[in-house]
Amino acid sequence: MLKCRSCALRQIHSLLSIHQASARSFSSTSSNALRNNIVAPPRRVKTYQKLSRAEFQEQGGASTDAKKVSDEVEKFLKKGDVAKAHRLLEQAPRKLDTVYAWNSLMKHSLHTGNVTRALKFYNEMKKRGVNPDSYTYVILISGLASQPEYRETHLQDAMKIYAHARDKNDDVRLNTIHTNALLSVAMKAKDTDQAFKILSGLPSGGPNAPDSTTYTIFLRALREQGKDALEDGKRVWAGVLGRFSRGDLVIDQLLANAYIEMLAHGPDKESWIEAFVAANQIFDLALPEKLKERPVEEQKAEEGKEAQEGKEAQEVKEAQEVKEVQEGQEAQEGQQAPEVKEVKEVKKKEKKDNAFLGRWIRFDDFTLGILLKAAENLKDISLAQHIWEKTVEGGLHPTTIAMQRYLRCCSICHAGKAAAEFVEKYGNQLNEWNFVMATKACVTSGHARESINNASRILKVAGDNNCAGLMLIRHNLLVAMTTKDYKLIKHAMVGITKYITPKAVEAWFKKMDGQRTLPRERNIIAKEFIFTLKKAVFWHDMKYARFEESQWMDRFRDAKKVVQSNTEPGRRQEEEEEEDDEDTQKIIEQAAEKQEKPKVEKKVERLQKSNLPEEPQEGLKQVLADLRKFSDKERRDFLKSL
């Protein structure tokens, strides 16, 4: 090794460096310890060991291949091993461009909700000399905006990151994507003043000017924020119309829906009506007759005043530019002035075409849901019916979400007839919860007979589509009970008989196991159903002072057993009843053997009576017998007091 003259000096230095530690170890402290035969304490070893070069190569660390390092980091992150991914980046050479791998590390941390760790990685990346790119800032700011739980520090962190990208990173040029992400954080913090500062700092034109997404974020965040926020949104919309009239901005579907949604969630009746007016202006949707009396042209003039002023100013500016160009061209070449005029005419034509396309935006299912929400706030079912008819005539195919919104509007407005007609038309596209909402609309909707007839129509359609479950049957009984007409209650009990068979109940429980379409658990639904059924039978017997409860309950006894066998509380109740029967029998036998005192005999007698299954309604018979002494009016007053 030392015979080579070219590397002899280098090898000698390496040998000296190897033996240098041993020479240093014979210092005064360690030599005294050796002389006294005392073993020196071992040195502390760091728990966080760096990878050796071989391990680094095995785990994907290649000094000249940044892509391989990034792929290995992605593999570790998919497994959830953030520590190994971080360690791999720590061991990577500083000259290696690992910004993509750092971005993946920060994105994973933000996705899992660990904002502190993501910011720590961001600062460490800068300390290691890795310059953040444009995508790094997008990941961090948008990740702060997408956190489910907002904290006060999120907006401050986002502002610092945005300022660093703007002032200290010359390699990154901020665009509307970064601005929109920062605006999302500000609006999630409900800091409208800061959001206005962000908007005012943007240029009025050019590539970095606010786009439709910027205004959409701003308007959506103003929902349900009060009247002042609504006025701010209207001012922003006026600016949108001004830019739209000049051809600088295209109003897309999301922006139009955001403005109408802001009005539909407004604080007063005036804003709810303005939602329909805005839909008429944007989508050319025909207004209902009751809203046609409203001065729509005046509303358009108010909202488009600023837009018209901006349009006139732009036309004057363009005319002046054309005149200057024509004068300059005529002075040099007299033949080029007509060409400039033709170019200006083409530009004006393009602006008109854009305005035409921007006005006729497609009316979608989400817009329909927003307008149904406005009709629900107004508690006017005629508006909902008008909007639904116009959209269906226009070729829109509503989804189940829009159908549910329509039935909810019927329920709020107590429009049982409209709900029954809707169910008969779209019954094959609905589930049990939709039928329940339609049945709720029948409560106190018109005359008592009309209410129960509409509920019966809905129940029939649900039965034809295999959706007549326990929850729907219970609400059908509730509609009958709210009428306080005992003939209608009996009519409802007769109507539900064919839907409460053991086979149908068993099929409903199996269906509930496979899907979750109802907002409550099946055990709670079954318990409420049995309680409502008993209550309906009891009210019927109390009215006529006849003991018919056993006859009615015999019809539903088998179905009730199926319900109890399929619910955990029911099974528990059966087991407890069996245990009580065994305990009672033991007490009776022990008392008979011991021949105890009269108190015990009375207790045994009472237990024997309670153990008899043949006569379970002795107390109810006595109540009914007492009620025969009173008149019909006194009975009704007593039932109302219940």
C-alpha positions in Angstrom: 0.0 0.0 0.0 2.9 2.4 0.8 5.0 1.4 -2.2 2.9 3.6 -4.5 4.5 7.0 -4.6 1.4 8.8 -5.8 -0.8 7.8 -2.8 1.8 7.0 -0.2 1.5 10.4 1.5 -2.3 10.2 1.6 -2.2 6.6 3.1 0.3 7.8 5.8 -2.1 10.5 6.8 -5.0 8.0 7.1 -2.9 5.7 9.2 -1.9 8.5 11.5 -5.6 9.6 11.9 -6.5 6.1 12.8 -4.0 5.9 15.6 -4.5 9.4 16.8 -7.5 8.5 18.9 -5.5 5.9 20.8 -2.7 8.4 21.5 -5.2 10.9 22.8 -6.8 8.3 25.1 -3.6 8.2 27.3 -4.4 11.6 28.8 -3.9 12.3 32.5 -7.5 11.4 33.5 -7.7 8.1 31.6 -4.1 7.1 32.5 -4.7 7.6 36.2 -7.8 5.5 35.8 -5.9 2.7 34.2 -3.2 2.8 36.9 -5.8 2.5 39.6 -7.5 -0.4 37.7 -10.6 1.6 37.4 -12.7 1.2 34.3 -13.8 4.5 32.8 -17.5 5.0 32.2 -18.6 4.3 28.6 -19.3 7.2 26.3 -23.0 8.0 25.6 -24.1 6.9 22.2 -26.8 9.0 20.4 -30.1 7.2 19.9 -30.6 8.8 16.6 -27.8 7.2 14.5 -27.0 8.3 11.0 -27.2 5.8 8.2 -24.0 4.3 6.9 -23.3 4.8 3.2 -24.2 1.2 2.5 -27.6 1.5 4.2 -28.1 4.8 2.5 -27.5 3.2 -0.9 -29.8 0.3 0.0 -32.7 2.6 1.0 -32.5 4.5 -2.2 -30.0 7.2 -1.4 -28.0 7.9 -4.6 -25.8 10.9 -4.7 -26.6 11.5 -8.4 -30.3 10.4 -8.6 -32.9 12.6 -7.0 -35.8 10.7 -8.5 -34.8 7.5 -6.7 -34.7 9.3 -3.4 -38.1 10.8 -4.0 -39.5 7.4 -5.0 -38.2 5.9 -1.7 -39.6 8.7 0.3 -43.0 8.1 -1.3 -42.8 4.4 -0.4 -42.1 5.2 3.2 -44.9 7.7 3.4 -47.4 5.2 1.9 -46.5 2.9 4.8 -46.9 5.7 7.2 -43.2 5.7 8.3 -42.5 9.4 8.3 -39.3 9.0 10.5 -37.5 6.8 7.9 -38.5 9.2 5.1 -37.2 12.1 7.1 -34.0 10.3 7.9 -33.4 9.5 4.3 -33.6 13.2 3.4 -31.3 14.1 6.2 -28.6 11.8 4.8 -29.0 13.0 1.2 -26.1 15.2 -0.1 -26.7 18.9 0.0 -26.0 19.2 -3.7 -28.9 16.9 -4.6 -32.1 18.6 -5.6 -34.6 17.0 -3.1 -37.3 19.7 -3.2 -39.9 17.2 -4.6 -39.2 14.8 -1.8 -39.6 17.5 0.8 -42.8 18.6 -0.8 -44.2 15.0 -0.4 -43.1 15.0 3.2 -44.9 18.3 4.0 -48.0 17.2 2.0 -48.3 14.0 3.9 -48.0 15.8 7.3 -50.7 18.4 6.3 -53.0 15.6 5.0 -52.7 13.8 8.4 -53.4 17.1 10.3 -50.0 17.6 11.7 -49.4 21.3 10.8 -46.5 21.8 13.3 -44.5 19.0 11.8 -45.1 20.3 8.2 -43.9 23.8 9.2 -40.9 22.2 10.9 -40.0 20.4 7.7 -40.4 23.6 5.8 -37.9 25.5 8.0 -35.5 22.5 8.0 -35.6 22.4 4.2 -34.5 26.0 4.0 -31.7 25.5 6.5 -30.3 22.7 4.4 -30.1 24.9 1.4 -33.0 23.4 -0.5 -34.8 26.3 -2.1 -38.7 26.0 -2.0 -40.4 26.0 -5.4 -43.8 27.3 -6.4 -45.5 24.0 -5.6 -44.0 24.1 -2.0 -45.9 27.3 -1.2 -49.1 26.0 -2.8 -48.9 22.8 -0.7 -48.3 24.7 2.6 -50.9 27.5 2.1 -53.7 25.3 0.7 -52.9 22.7 3.4 -53.5 25.3 6.1 -56.8 26.2 4.4 -58.0 22.6 4.3 -57.5 21.8 7.9 -60.8 20.6 9.6 -60.0 22.5 12.8 -59.0 26.1 12.3 -56.6 27.8 14.6 -55.7 31.4 15.0 -52.1 30.8 14.0 -53.0 29.3 10.6 -53.6 32.7 9.0 -50.4 34.2 10.5 -48.4 31.2 9.2 -49.9 31.5 5.8 -49.2 35.2 5.6 -45.5 34.6 6.5 -45.1 31.9 3.9 -46.7 34.1 1.3 -44.5 37.0 2.2 -41.4 34.8 2.0 -42.3 33.7 -1.5 -43.0 37.2 -2.6 -40.0 39.0 -1.1 -37.2 36.6 -0.5 -37.5 33.9 -3.2 -36.5 35.3 -6.6 -36.9 32.0 -8.3 -40.7 31.8 -7.6 -43.3 34.0 -9.2 -46.6 34.1 -7.4 -49.8 33.7 -9.4 -53.5 33.4 -8.7 -53.2 29.9 -7.4 -51.1 31.1 -4.4 -53.5 34.1 -3.9 -56.6 31.9 -4.0 -55.0 29.6 -1.4 -54.2 32.5 0.9 -57.7 33.9 0.4 -59.2 30.6 1.4 -57.2 30.7 4.7 -58.4 34.3 5.4 -62.0 33.5 4.7 -61.9 30.4 6.8 -60.7 32.6 9.6 -63.7 34.9 8.9 -61.3 37.8 8.6 -63.1 39.8 5.9 -60.8 42.8 6.3 -57.7 40.8 5.6 -59.5 39.2 2.6 -60.3 42.7 1.2 -56.6 43.7 1.7 -55.6 40.6 -0.4 -58.0 41.5 -3.1 -57.1 45.1 -3.2 -53.4 44.2 -3.5 -54.0 42.3 -6.8 -53.7 44.0 -10.2 -56.9 45.0 -12.0 -55.8 43.2 -15.2 -53.2 40.8 -16.5 -52.2 37.3 -15.6 -52.2 37.8 -11.8 -55.6 39.6 -11.7 -58.4 37.9 -9.7 -60.1 35.2 -11.6 -63.5 33.5 -11.2 -62.1 31.1 -8.6 -60.9 34.1 -6.5 -64.4 35.6 -6.4 -66.0 32.2 -5.8 -63.9 31.6 -2.7 -64.8 35.1 -1.4 -68.6 34.9 -2.0 -68.9 31.4 -0.6 -67.2 32.4 2.7 -69.8 35.2 3.2 -72.7 32.8 3.6 -74.6 33.2 6.8 -72.3 36.0 8.0 -74.9 38.6 8.5 -76.3 41.6 6.6 -72.9 43.5 6.5 -71.2 40.5 4.9 -74.1 40.3 2.4 -73.6 43.9 1.4 -69.8 43.3 1.0 -70.7 40.4 -1.3 -73.0 42.5 -3.4 -70.2 45.1 -3.9 -67.8 42.4 -5.0 -70.5 41.1 -7.4 -70.8 44.6 -8.9 -67.1 44.6 -9.5 -67.4 41.2 -11.2 -70.1 42.5 -13.5 -67.9 45.5 -14.3 -65.0 43.2 -15.4 -67.4 40.9 -17.2 -68.8 43.8 -19.3 -65.3 44.8 -20.3 -64.4 41.3 -21.3 -61.7 40.8 -18.6 -63.6 38.1 -16.7 -65.7 35.1 -17.6 -68.5 34.2 -15.1 -68.4 30.4 -14.8 -70.9 28.0 -13.2 -69.3 28.0 -9.8 -69.1 31.8 -9.5 -72.8 32.2 -10.4 -73.8 29.5 -7.9 -71.7 31.1 -5.2 -73.5 34.4 -5.6 -77.0 32.9 -5.6 -76.1 30.7 -2.7 -75.0 33.7 -0.7 -78.3 35.4 -1.3 -80.3 32.2 -0.5 -78.5 32.0 2.9 -79.2 35.7 3.6 -80.7 37.0 6.8 -84.0 38.4 5.5 -86.8 37.8 3.0 -85.5 40.4 0.6 -82.2 38.5 0.0 -84.2 35.3 -0.6 -86.2 36.9 -3.3 -83.1 38.4 -4.8 -81.8 34.9 -5.3 -84.6 34.2 -7.8 -84.0 37.6 -9.5 -80.3 36.8 -9.8 -81.2 33.4 -11.4 -83.3 35.2 -13.9 -80.5 37.6 -14.8 -77.8 34.9 -15.1 -79.6 31.8 -16.3 -82.6 33.6 -18.0 -84.9 31.5 -15.7 -88.5 32.7 -15.9 -89.7 34.3 -12.7 -92.9 33.2 -11.0 -96.0 35.3 -11.4 -95.9 36.6 -7.9 -92.3 37.9 -8.4 -92.9 39.5 -11.8 -94.5 42.5 -10.1 -91.0 43.2 -8.6 -89.2 45.8 -10.7 -86.5 43.5 -12.2 -85.1 46.2 -14.5 -84.5 48.5 -11.5 -82.7 45.7 -9.7 -80.6 45.1 -12.8 -79.8 48.8 -13.0 -78.7 48.9 -9.3 -76.4 45.9 -9.6 -75.0 46.8 -13.0 -74.5 50.5 -12.4 -70.8 50.2 -11.7 -70.5 47.7 -14.6 -72.2 50.2 -17.0 -69.9 53.0 -15.9 -66.8 50.8 -16.4 -68.1 49.7 -19.8 -68.6 53.3 -21.0 -65.2 54.3 -19.7 -63.6 51.4 -21.6 -65.4 52.3 -24.8 -64.2 55.9 -24.6 -60.7 54.7 -24.0 -60.8 52.3 -26.9 -62.2 55.0 -29.2 -59.4 57.3 -28.2 -56.8 54.6 -28.8 -58.3 53.8 -32.2 -58.2 57.5 -33.1 -54.5 57.8 -32.0 -53.6 54.7 -34.0 -55.4 56.0 -37.1 -53.7 59.4 -36.9 -50.3 57.8 -36.5 -50.8 55.3 -39.2 -52.2 57.9 -41.7 -49.1 60.0 -41.1 -46.8 57.1 -42.0 -48.8 54.8 -44.3 -52.3 55.8 -45.3 -53.3 52.3 -46.1 -52.9 50.7 -42.7 -55.6 52.6 -40.9 -58.5 50.4 -42.2 -56.6 47.3 -41.0 -56.4 48.7 -37.4 -60.1 49.4 -37.5 -60.8 45.9 -38.6 -58.8 44.5 -35.7 -60.7 46.6 -33.2 -64.0 45.5 -34.7 -63.0 41.8 -34.4 -62.0 42.4 -30.7 -65.4 44.0 -30.0 -67.1 41.1 -31.7 -65.2 38.6 -29.5 -66.2 40.5 -26.4 -69.8 40.3 -27.4 -69.5 36.6 -28.0 -67.9 36.1 -24.6 -70.6 38.1 -23.0 -73.3 36.0 -24.7 -71.6 32.7 -23.7 -71.1 34.0 -20.1 -74.7 35.0 -19.7 -76.1 31.7 -20.8 -74.5 29.5 -18.3 -75.9 26.0 -17.9 -78.4 25.6 -15.1 -77.3 22.5 -13.1 -78.5 20.4 -10.2 -76.7 22.4 -7.6 -78.4 25.7 -8.7 -81.7 23.9 -8.4 -80.9 22.9 -4.8 -80.0 26.5 -3.9 -83.3 27.9 -5.3 -85.2 25.2 -3.4 -83.4 26.4 -0.3 -84.6 29.9 -0.9 -88.2 28.7 -1.4 -87.9 26.7 1.8 -86.8 29.9 3.7 -89.8 31.7 2.2 -92.1 28.8 3.1 -93.7 29.0 -0.4 -94.3 25.6 -2.1 -95.5 27.4 -5.3 -92.0 28.8 -5.9 -90.5 25.3 -5.5 -93.0 23.8 -7.9 -92.4 26.6 -10.4 -88.6 26.2 -10.3 -88.9 22.4 -10.5 -91.2 22.5 -13.5 -89.0 25.0 -15.4 -85.8 23.1 -14.9 -87.3 19.8 -15.8 -88.8 21.3 -19.0 -85.4 22.7 -19.8 -83.9 19.2 -19.9 -82.3 18.9 -16.5 -82.4 15.4 -14.9 -82.4 16.1 -11.1 -80.5 13.8 -8.8 -81.6 12.3 -5.5 -80.1 15.2 -3.6 -82.3 17.7 -5.4 -85.3 15.4 -4.8 -84.6 15.3 -1.1 -84.4 19.1 -1.0 -87.8 19.4 -2.8 -89.4 17.0 -0.3 -87.8 18.9 2.6 -89.4 22.0 1.2 -92.7 20.2 1.1 -92.3 19.2 4.7 -91.4 22.7 5.9 -94.4 24.1 4.0 -96.8 21.3 5.2 -97.7 20.6 1.5 -98.9 17.0 1.7 -100.6 17.1 -1.6 -97.5 18.3 -3.5 -95.4 15.7 -1.7 -97.8 12.9 -2.7 -97.9 14.0 -6.3 -94.1 14.2 -6.4 -93.7 10.7 -4.8 -96.2 9.2 -7.3 -94.1 10.6 -10.2 -90.6 9.8 -8.9 -91.2 6.9 -6.5 -88.9 4.5 -8.2 -85.9 6.8 -7.5 -86.5 7.4 -3.8 -85.5 5.5 -0.7 -87.3 5.1 2.7 -85.9 8.3 4.2 -87.3 10.3 1.2 -90.7 8.7 1.8 -90.5 9.6 5.5 -89.9 13.3 4.6 -92.8 13.2 2.2 -95.0 11.7 5.0 -93.9 14.5 7.4 -95.3 17.0 4.9 -98.8 15.5 5.5 -98.9 16.5 9.1 -101.5 19.3 9.6 -101.7 19.8 5.8 -105.2 20.9 5.1 -108.2 18.9 6.3 -107.7 15.8 8.5 -109.2 13.5 5.9 -107.0 15.0 3.2 -103.8 14.5 5.4 -104.4 10.8 6.0 -105.3 10.3 2.3 -102.1 11.8 1.2 -100.1 9.8 3.7 -101.9 6.6 2.5 -100.9 7.4 -1.1 -97.3 7.8 -0.1 -97.3 4.6 1.9 -98.8 2.7 -1.1 -96.1 4.0 -3.5 -93.4 3.0 -0.9 -94.9 -0.5 -0.6 -94.8 -0.9 -4.4 -91.1 0.0 -4.4 -90.2 -2.2 -1.3 -89.5 0.9 0.9 -92.3 0.5 3.4 -90.2 0.1 6.5 -90.9 0.5 10.2 -89.9 4.2 10.3 -92.3 5.1 7.4 -95.1 3.1 9.0 -94.6 4.8 12.3 -94.8 8.3 10.7 -97.9 7.2 8.9 -99.5 6.4 12.3 -98.3 9.8 13.6 -100.1 11.6 10.8 -103.3 9.8 11.8 -102.8 10.6 15.5 -102.2 14.3 14.9 -105.7 14.5 13.4 -107.2 13.4 16.7 -109.9 11.7 14.7 -110.2 8.2 16.1 -111.9 6.8 13.0 -108.9 7.9 11.0 -106.6 6.3 13.5 -108.4 3.0 13.1 -108.3 3.5 9.3 -104.5 4.0 9.5 -104.1 0.9 11.6 -106.1 -1.2 9.1 -104.0 0.3 6.3 -100.6 -0.7 7.8 -101.6 -4.3 8.6 -100.4 -5.7 5.3 -97.0 -4.1 5.7 -96.4 -5.5 9.2 -96.1 -9.1 8.6 -93.2 -11.2 10.0 -91.8 -11.8 6.5 -91.9 -8.1 5.7 -90.3 -7.1 9.0 -87.5 -9.7 8.6 -86.8 -8.4 5.1 -86.6 -4.8 6.5 -84.0 -5.8 9.1 -81.9 -7.6 6.5 -82.1 -4.5 4.2 -81.0 -2.3 7.1 -77.9 -4.5 7.7 -76.7 -3.9 4.1 -77.2 -0.2 3.8 -77.4 3.0 6.0 -80.1 5.2 4.4 -81.9 6.2 7.6 -80.5 8.7 10.2 -81.1 6.5 13.2 -80.1 3.0 14.2 -82.6 0.2 13.6 -82.9 -0.7 17.3 -84.1 2.8 18.1 -86.5 2.8 15.1 -88.0 -0.5 16.2 -88.5 0.7 19.7 -90.2 3.9 18.6 -92.4 1.9 16.2 -93.7 -0.4 18.9 -94.3 2.5 21.3 -96.3 4.4 18.6 -98.3 1.4 17.7 -99.3 0.7 21.3 -100.2 4.4 21.7 -102.4 4.4 18.6 -104.3 1.3 19.8 -104.7 2.7 23.3 -106.2 6.0 22.0 -108.7 4.1 19.9 -109.8 2.1 22.8 -110.0 5.1 25.1 -112.4 6.9 22.7 -114.9 4.1 22.3 -114.5 2.7 25.9 -114.1 -0.8 24.4 -111.5 -3.3 25.2 -110.1 -4.1 21.7 -106.4 -3.8 22.5 -105.8 -7.5 22.7 -107.5 -8.0 19.3 -105.3 -5.4 17.6 -102.1 -6.6 19.3 -102.9 -10.2 18.3 -102.6 -9.0 14.6 -99.2 -7.6 15.2 -97.9 -10.1 17.8 -95.9 -12.2 15.4 -94.4 -9.1 13.8 -93.5 -7.7 17.3 -91.7 -11.0 18.1 -89.7 -10.6 15.0 -88.8 -7.1 15.9 -87.7 -8.1 19.4 -85.7 -11.0 18.1 -83.8 -8.7 15.7 -82.9 -6.0 18.2 -80.4 -6.3 21.1 -82.7 -4.6 23.7 -85.5 -7.0 22.7 -83.4 -10.0 23.2 -82.2 -8.6 26.5 -85.8 -8.0 27.6 -86.8 -11.6 26.8 -83.9 -12.9 28.8 -84.7 -10.7 31.7 -88.4 -11.8 31.6 -87.3 -15.4 31.7 -85.1 -14.7 34.7 -87.9 -12.9 36.4 -90.2 -15.8 35.8 -87.7 -18.2 37.4 -87.2 -16.0 40.4 -90.9 -15.5 40.9 -91.5 -19.3 40.7 -88.7 -19.8 43.3 -90.3 -17.2 45.7 -93.7 -18.9 45.3 -92.3 -22.3 46.1 -90.3 -21.1 49.1 -93.3 -19.2 50.5 -95.6 -22.3 50.2 -93.1 -24.5 51.9 -92.4 -22.1 54.8 -96.0 -20.9 55.2 -94.8 -17.4 56.2 -96.7 -14.5 57.6 -99.7 -12.9 55.8 -97.5 -10.1 54.4 -95.5 -12.7 52.5 -98.7 -14.4 51.4 -100.0 -11.1 50.0 -96.8 -10.6 48.1 -96.9 -14.2 46.8 -100.5 -13.6 45.8 -99.5 -10.4 43.9 -96.7 -12.2 42.2 -99.0 -15.1 41.2 -101.4 -12.6 39.6 -98.7 -10.8 37.7 -97.4 -14.2 36.5 -100.7 -15.0 34.8 -100.4 -14.5 31.0 -104.1 -14.9 30.2 -105.3 -11.6 31.7 -102.6 -9.0 31.3 -104.9 -6.0 30.9 -106.9 -6.0 34.1 -105.8 -2.4 34.9 -106.8 -1.1 31.5 -110.2 -2.8 31.8 -110.8 -0.9 35.0 -109.9 2.4 33.4 -112.2 1.7 30.5 -115.0 0.8 32.8 -114.5 4.0 34.7 -114.6 6.0 31.4 -118.0 4.7 30.6 -119.4 6.9 33.4 -118.4 10.1 31.5 -119.7 11.8 28.4 -117.9 12.0 25.0 -116.9 15.6 25.7 -115.4 14.7 29.1 -113.5 11.8 27.4 -112.1 14.1 24.8 -111.0 16.6 27.4 -109.3 13.8 29.3 -107.5 12.5 26.2 -106.3 16.0 25.3 -104.9 16.3 28.8 -102.7 13.3 28.1 
